[in-house]
Amino acid sequence: MKTEIILTIQKRDRAIAEAVTLLRKQELVALPTETVYGLAGDALEPEAVVKIFEAKGRPFFNPLIIHVPNRDWLAELVIWNSRTRPIVEELLNRFWPGPLTILFPRMAHVPDLVTAGLDEVAIRQPRHLIFLEVLQAFGKPLAAPSANRFGRVSPTSGYHVQAELDGRIPLILDAGLTSVGVESTVVRVMDDRIQILRPGPITVEELGEVALTSDGSDFPARIVVPGQTASHYAPKKQIQLLDSQDPEGDYRSSGLICWGPVRKEGLFRIVQSLSETRDLPEAAQRLFALLREMDEAAIDKIYVEPVPEQGIGRAIMNRLRHAARPRD
């Protein structure tokens, strides 16, 4: 299969039209979102959903997120819970469209493949204009996990998608770098509280303004949302979190992703900063691109300095801990 890449800044109308044509044929298209690039297929057609799992090499026990053009689609996909509805509607009012995914009890016609046979379905409304235009023109929800091989570093540019899936999918819509850089926050509303299942751009501080919030995201016994497998977001090279400010040892064959101004150049072969000004949103946007850059460099191992676990820093550290986990 030959993979076509269309730059949306040059050929926006053609890009959207070709994407919709392919989606209606149950084919897959890589699309930009505000978080990372997604591998999109018709969420209500098992044939398309199977192709998503096959293109990514993704295990079928790992559920997908459904992307909708507007909240009206909830009436077609979910069963509302009267006890949790006020909190859910407040979340929708505050954070949709945007990088917040919510788990809902699902209707029976939502394919089991999408939910991995679970009784809940994960849904979000993205805010990226290209993705929204494709959704609106297609007229149906799209399942869209990150557009990379399973377990690998998520793509934040069309080039990253090409490196992962060239020859496996027919079309990539390239809209440049994503603005957020890490995947959406995933939550479940339980009675009067919000449970965070995957930290992301919508922070615990923001969610706490809506209702009492708890964290149930790290390495659960049962996979209920994407990104919960032990090893995930991982480059080919080994990653290690570097807690010490003054490490001892021989790091001359390793690379360092540091937090703050670039330093320790004499200790490491390559040193790059997540954010020289210690700006957490900038660090989130740069994280996956830097991991890919280090993975392609002539080094043996990648060290990363931790960032403060506040705001989106929790999402960054969640991704790094998963990436640093031992691999099967």
N, C-alpha and C positions, 0 to 999 in steps of 0.2 A: 504494500500500500504506500502510495506517495502522499506525504503530508504537506498540504498547502498552508502558507502563512500569509495572512492579510493584515497589513498595518491599518488600523482603524482610523488613524489620524489622516490618512490619505484617501481611503476608500470605505468610508463608514457605511454608506447605503448598501454597497455591494457586499460588504462583510456580513451585515445583518441578514441580507436576503439569502446569501449562500448558507449561512448557519442555519436559518430556519428550514431551508430546503432539505438539508442533511438531517436535521432533527426529525422532520416529518417522515423520513425514510428509516427511522430507528437507528440512525448513525450517531456518532459522538462528535462533539465540538468542544475544544478548550476555550474557555471564556474568562475574561478578567473580572474579578470582583474587587471590592475595596480591601479585602483581607489578603487572599492569595488567589492564584488562578485556579479555576474549577474545571473538572472534566464532566461536561454536561450531557445528559441523555434524558429522554422522556421518562419522567418518574412513574407514570401510570402504565407503561408498557414493559412487561418482563423481558422481552427481547432486547430492548435498549439497556435495561438495567444489568442484564447478564454481561453485555459488552463492556460496561464500565468495570465490573470486577475482573474481566479477562484482560483488558488493556492495562490495568494497574497491577495485576497479579495480587489482587486483594482477596483475603479470605472471606467466605460468605457469612461468617459469624459477625462481621464488623458492619454495623448499620450505616446507612447513608443519610445525608441531610437533603430534604426537599426544599427547593427554592421557589417561591411564589411571587407573582407580579404585584399582588396586593392582598390585604387581609381578608377580602371577600372569599378567597379560596379556602379559608379555614372552615367555612360552612360545608365544603365538599369533602374535607379530608379528616376532620377531627370530631371527637365527641366532647362537648363542653362539660366541665364539672362546675356546678353552681357554687361550690364552696371556694374554689380557687379562681373563679372567673374574674372577680374584681381586681385581684393582683395581676393576673395575666393581662387584662385589658389595660392596666396602668403601664405595664412593661411595653405593650404594643404602642401605646400613645407616646411614650418617652423615647423608645429606641428603634422603632421600625419606621422607614427602612433603615437598616444598619446591621452591624456585626453582632447581633444577638440571635441565637438559636434557642427555641423553646420546645421542650418535649410535651406532647399532647397524647391523650388516649386516642387511638386511631380508629377510623372507620374500616369496615371489613374489606372494602375494595382496594385499599392501599396495598400494593403488592408485598407479600411476605419477604421477598428478596430485599426490598428497601429497608425494612425494619429488622432484618435478620430473625424474623419470626416473633419478635417481641410485640407487646401490646401497645407500645408507644411509638410515635413517629416524631422525628426532629424536623422542625420547619423554621425557615427564616425568610425575610424579604430583604434582598441585598439592595444597596443604594448606588452601586456603580451603574452609570447611565447606559453603558454598552450592554451589560447583562440585563438590565431592566428592559431595554428596547427589544432584545432578543426574546425575553419572556413574553412581553406584550404582543409581539408579532407572532410568536409561536402559539400563544393562547392556552398553554397548559403548563403545569408545574414541571420543573426540571430537577432531577437528582444530580448533584454536582459535588463530589468529593474533590480534594486537591488533585491537580493534574500532574501527578508524579507516580512513579512506581511505589508500591505499598511499602510503608516504613521509612521511605527516604525523605530527604529535605524537601519541604514544600516549595513550590515555584512562585516567585514574585515578579517574574517577567516572562514574556513570550519566549525568549531565548532559553530560559530554564525549562519551560515545557518542551521545547524542541529537543533539548538534551535528554529528557526523560522518555518522551513518547513518540519521537520521530519514527514514522513507518508503522505506528500502531493505531493512529487515528487519522481521519482525513483532513481536518482543518483546525488551525489555531488562529484565533483573533487576537492580535498583538496590540495592546493599548499602552505599552510601556510599563513602568514599574507600578506596583500597587501602592496605595497610599498608607495602608495600615501595616501590613507585613506579617501579621500572625493571624491564625484562624479565629473564627468567631467564638465568643463566649457561649457556652451551652448551659442551660439551666432547666431545672424541673421545679414547678411550684407544688408544694405539699402543704395543704391546709393553709396556715398563715405565714409560711416562710418560703424562701427561695433557696434551693440547693444548687450550688455551682458544680456542674459535672465536668466542665473544661474551662479553665480561666482564659480570658481573652481581652479584647479591647474595651468591652463594657465591664468596668471594674467592680470589685466588691463594694467599694465606697459608693459608687453610683447606684448599684442594686440595693444597697442598704438604705437608700433614701425612699425606696418603695416598700420594703418589708424586711423583717429579720432574715439574715442571710447566713448560710453555712457552707462549708467547703467539703465536697465529697469527691474530689477530682483525681487524687493521686493513686494510681495502680489499684483499681477496684477488683474485687473477686470476679465480677461479671461485667463483660463489656456491654454497655448500653448506649454509648455514643462514640463517634469517631475520636481517635487520638488517645484512647485509654489502654491500648496495648503497651506492655512494659517498655519495649524498645520501639521508638518511633521518632520521626523527624531527624533521622540519623544519616550523616554522611558515611562514606565508605571507611574513612579513617577513624581511628579511636578518638573519642572526646573525653577529656577529664576536666572537671571543675577545679580551678586553682584557688584555694582558699587563702593561702599565705601571701602576704604582701612582699615577702622577700624569700622566694623559693630557693632551695638548695638543690644542686644536681646539675646534670648536663642536659641542656635543652637545645643544643645547637642544631639538632635535626628536627626540631618541632616548631610549630607556629603558635602564636598567642593572639587571642581576641581579648583585648583589654577593655576596661571600663574607665573612661576619662582620657586624659592626654596620653598620647603614645609614649611609652617608656620601655625600659628593659630590652632595647634593641640589641644590646650586646649579649644577652642571654639566649635569645631565640633567633631562628633563621628569618622569620617573618613576624612582624607585629602590626596588627590592625586594631582600630578602636571601634567599638559599637557606637560610641558618641563621645567625642572629645570634650563636649560641654556637659556631659552626664545628663543628657535629655532622654528620658525613658521612651517617649514616642519615637524619637529618631532611632534609638537602639532597636526597638521592635521592628521598624521598617527595614533596618539594615541586617538584622540577625541572620535570616536564611541565605541572603546573598553572600554574606561573609563566610558562612559555613561552606557554601558551595565553592567560593574562591579558595578557601584553605584546602578543601578536598582535592582541588585540581593542582595545587602547588606541590613543589618538590620537597615535601616534609613527611615525617613518619607519623606524627601525632598532633592533635589539636588541643591546646589548653584554652580555657575560657575563664575569665574572672567573673564572679557573680555580680549581679546588679541588685539594688535594693528591692525587696519584695513589697512594694507598695504600688498602687495603680496598676498600669500595664506591666510593671516589673514582675508581678506574680505570673503572668502569662509567659514572659521570657524565661523565667527560671523553671517553670513547668516544662517548656519545650526542651530546655537544656538538660534537665534531669532525665527526661525520656531518651534524649539523644545519647546520653552518657551511659545508659543502662547496658548490661551485658546482652549480647545478641545470641539468639539460638543458632 
